[in-house]
């Protein structure tokens, strides 16, 4: 046997060993992910929204074990590909058009604080995304009552939606129509989820906490490739590069990931890939709802890893009413939030800026100067006037 042949075989063995070492963990993780998440409940939309009690045990078991489940066979009028197409079109609009819709932190000429556009921020290591938020309100909010300690929070929760104004009126109308309908559909699903949990746990008062749900929001999300890297962008658990760090949501989330990978959920001590939703919805609840239900359903810790292509998603956040009492669970036990807050609005005032640092100032109750006010050539009103031919751009 020649020395050359032996050297070649040795190189081959080393190469195979390297490939196995490189890929076996990924293969094993993918296998365990499929094995672990194959039991996650998949609940038909029709049975859920009609209040069919036969699906309640499956929802409860999945929420207790995994912290999430899927809603499938969405109404025949729903097509996720249409939403994805309009979502992509929006983020491809000219910068000046999007900035005319920007929240006050990024366009001081605008009064909208939470609903509207947020550009990606390289300086924010905890998240890297471009976003557009849509709420339930289409009329201006009342003037803030300064004698009410939650007056400004109420105004923000009730703020009017802003919508793109382009030279293509058909796009503007269709965009608004698609995502208003998307908001209503997800709100219907979220309400049904809350009602199902309340039946399973025997907590009839749970849905009453969501009577007004002023802060409920549909979020259009684009996760671009990062242009800069720093240590804050890597997981402190396994050093994976992330576009959204590990976190738990706050209340009820209805999520569309389309065919985009990247979402991972924590299960039995490991982060595992969550199946894409395609034309379905993923449902999970957050820390606050877990506490209100005496932790009988769990809030799943999850994250978004950086992938090799641009990623899109649409989360819908269904939140309790601003005046909802969150200080005790539905059986009267003091919640963690209740150690500092009584009303949901009080809690939201501190929570929201922490989880949306690229979108919001550090406080919802105080005005602070923009760190580097961007040059914004047009306000939203000027852009509307321009589109109507009143002024020339």
N, C-alpha and C positions, 0 to 999 in steps of 0.2 A: 504494500500500500504506500503510495508516494507521499512525500512530505507535503507537497503542494495540495494533494487531495485532502489530507488531514487538516491542513490549514483552512481549506475552503469549508469543510464540514464544521470545523470549530466556529468559523465566522457565521455560518448558517445557524448553528445552535445558539450562539450569542444573540444573533438578530431575532430569532424566534422568541428567545427568552425575554428580550427587551420589549418586543411587541406585546407579548402576553402580560408583562408587568404593566405596560402602558394602558392596555385596553381591557384586561380582565376586570379591574375595579369598575370601569364604566359599564361593561356588559353585565356584571353582577348587580350593580346598582339599578340598571334598567330593568333587569329581571325581577329584583325584589320590589321595585316600584310598581311594576305591573301586578305582581302577586299581592302586594300590600293594598293597592287601590282598586283591585278588581271587585272588591266587595262593597265599594262606595255605592250608595243608593242612587238609582236613576228613576226619577219620579215623572210620570207623564203630566204634562202641563194641564191638560183638561181635568184630570182627577184632582190636582192640587188646587186650582183656582175655583173649582166648584165645591170645595170643602169636603171631598170624599174622605171620611174618617179611616178608610181601609189603608190609606198611605201613611197615616200618622206614625205607626210603629216603625216603619222603614226609615222615615225621616229622622225620628228620634234616635234610633239605634246608630244611624250613620253619623249624626251630629255628636252623639256621645262618644263614639269610637274614633272618628277621623276629624271631626270639626267641620265637615262640608259634605255636600251631596250635589247631584246634578238634576236639573229640570230638562226633560227631553220632550220631543214631539211638540214643539212650540206651535201655536196657532198657525194655520196654513197661510195666513196673511203676513207672517214674519219671514224675512229673508236676510240673514246676517250679511250676505255678500253685498246687499244694497247699502247697509250701514257702513260696511268697511270701505266701499267705493267713495261714499260721500265724506267719510272721515279722512281718507287719504287726500281727496280733493281740497278739503279745508286746509290741511297742513301744507299743501303745495301753493296756497295763495301767496301773493306778494306780502313781504314783511310789513309794509305800511298798512295794508288792509287788516292784517291780524293785530297789529299794534293799536289800531283804532279801537279794538275790542278789549285791549289789555286791562287787567285789574290795576287798581290805583298804585300799587307798589311799582309797577313797571311803566305806567302812563299816568303821571300825577294829574293830568287834565281830566281824567275820568273819575267818576265817583263809585263805580262798581268795585267791590272789595274782594268778593269770592267767586261770583259768577262772571265768566268771561275768559279771556286768553292769558296764558302764562308761557313766556318763552323759556327754552332750556337754559339752565344756569350752570356753566362749567365750574363755578366756585362752590356749588353745593355737592359735597361728596356723598351725602346720604341718598340722593336720588338724582337721576338725570333723565328728564322727560320734558316734552312739550305737551301742553294740555289746554283744554277748553271745557269749562264747567257750565252746566245747564241746570237750572232749578225749576220749581213748580210755578213760578210767579211771572205773569206777563204785564202787570201794572206796577207803577211806581209805589214804593213803600211809603207809609206815613212818616212824617217828620219825627225824628227820635225824641222821645220823652226823656228829658235830662233828669227828671225827678225819679225815674225808674233806673235802678242800678243795672238793669239789662236792656236799657233803651237802645243803645247802639248795637248790641248783639241782635236785638229784634229787627232793627232796620237792615242789618246785613243778611239775616236769615230770610227776610222778606224782599230782598232786592230784586229788581226787575231783570229778566234775561236780556242779554244783548245778542244780536244776531249779525252775521256777516252781510255787508252791503258791497256788492261788486257790480261790474258792468253787465253781468249775466243775471238778469232778474229771475230767470227760470231756475238757476242754481240756488239763488237765495231762498226762493219760495220752497223748493223741494228739500233743501237742507233742513230748513225749519220744520217742515212737515214730517220728515223722516225721524228726526230726533225728538220732536214732541211726542210722536207716537211711540218711539222707543222708551221715552221716560214713562209714559202711561202704562206700557206693557210691563215694564220691570217693577213699577210701583204696585201693580196688581199682583204680581208674583210675590213680592216682598210682603205685602199684607197677608197673603195666603200662608206664607211661611210662618209669620208671627202667630196667626190663628191656629195653625197646626201644632206649633210648639205649646201654645196655651192649652189646647185640648189634651195633648199628651201629658202635660205636667199638672193639669187641673188648676191652671192659673188664669181664670177668665178675665182678670184685670189687665193682663199683659197688653192686648191690643189697644186698650184705652190710653196707654202711654204714648201712642203714635197718632193720636187724633189729628193733630195739625201738621206734624213733621215738616216744619218750616225749612230746616236745613238740608232736607233730602236733595241729593245732587246726582245728576248723570254726568260722568266725566269721560271726555274723549282723550285718549292718551297715545302719544307717540314716543317711543324710546329709541332715540338715535344712537349711533355709535359714539362712544366717548372720544373727545378730542384730546383731553388731558387726563392724567392719572395722578392720584395721590392716595395715601394710605387709608383715608376714610372710605374709599370706594371698594375696598376688599372686605370680605366677611371676616369677622374676628373669630369665627368658629372653624372654618376650613380654608380660609384665604381665597375663596372664589371671588372673581370680579363680578360686582353686582351693579345693576341699574336702579334697584330698589332694595334697601337693606332689610334685614329680618325685622318683622313687626307683626303685631296683631291688630286687626281692625277694631273699630269701636262698637258698632251696632250690627246692622244687617247689610250684607253686601251681595249684590247680584252681579256676576262677572261674565263678560264675554271676552274670550281670548282668540276667537276665530280659529285660525290654524297656526297660531304663533306659539312656539315653545318658549321656555324660559321660566315659567312659574314653577316654584317648588314649595312643598308643604312639609312641615316637620311631623314625622311619625316615628314613634318608638326610638327617639334620639337621633334620627338621621333626616336630612333634607332629601326629599325624593321628588322626581318630576311628576307634575300633575298633568293628566291628559288634557289635550286642547279641547275647547268647547265646540268648535265648528258652529253648528246652528243651534246649540243648546246653551244653557246657562249653568254656571257654577254658583252655588249658594254657600256662604259661610257667615257665621256670626262673630261679633267682636267681644272684647273683654267686658264691656259694660253690660251687655245682654247676658253674658255668662254669669256675671255676679248677680244680676237681677233675678235670674232663675236658680239661684243657689248653686251655681256651677254644675247643674245637672246636664247641661250641654256645654261643650267646650269651645273656646276661641282658638282657632288654629294659627300657629305661628307660620308665616310664609314670607317669601322673598322672590325677587325677580333677578335671575342671573343674566349677565351680559351675554348676548348671543351674537352670531356673526352677521346678522342682518337686522334691519330696522324692524322693531316690534310694535304692534298696535294692540290696544285693548280698550274695552269700555266697562268700567266699574260703575255700578249704581249703588249709592249709599242711602239707605232708608233709616232716618234718624227719628228719635222720639221728639215730641213737642218741646219747645223751649221751656215751658213751665212744668214739664213732667217731673215728678218727684223720683229722684234716683238715689236717695239717701239710704233707703232700705230695700232689701229684696222683697219679693212678693210674699214671703212668709215672715217678714218683719225683721230679718237680720240686717245689721249694719253693713253696707257695702264699703269697699275700699274707697270708692269715689265719695261716699257719704261721709267720710271722715273730714272732708273739706267742703263739700258742696251739698246743697239740697236739690237744686233744680238742674235740669240738663243744660240749660243755657249758660249757667255759671261754669259748669264743667267744660262745655264746648269753647267758651271764651279762652280758656287756657290750653285746651288740648289741640285745637285746630292749627294754630300757628306752629306748634311743635312738629306736626306730621306733614305740614305743607310749607316748609321754610322757603322754597323757591317761589311760592305763590303769594304768601302773606307776610306782612310785617310781623315783628316779634310779639305784638299784642293787638287784639281786636278792639281794645278799648282806648287806645292812644294813637294819636297821629305822630309819625316820626318822619324825618326827611329821608328821601330815597338816597341810598348810598352813592349812586351814580346815575342821576336821572337820564334816561335815554332820550335821544332826539326823536320826537314823534311829530312828523310833519302835519298830521291831521288828527283832529278829534273825531269821535264817532259821529257827532252831529254834522261836522263839516263833510265827512265822507258821504253821509246820507244826502246832504244837499248837493254834493258833486254828482252823485249817481242820478239825482233827479234833474240835473242840468241847471241848477240854480247858480252854482259857481263853477269855474273851470279849474281843473286840477293843474 
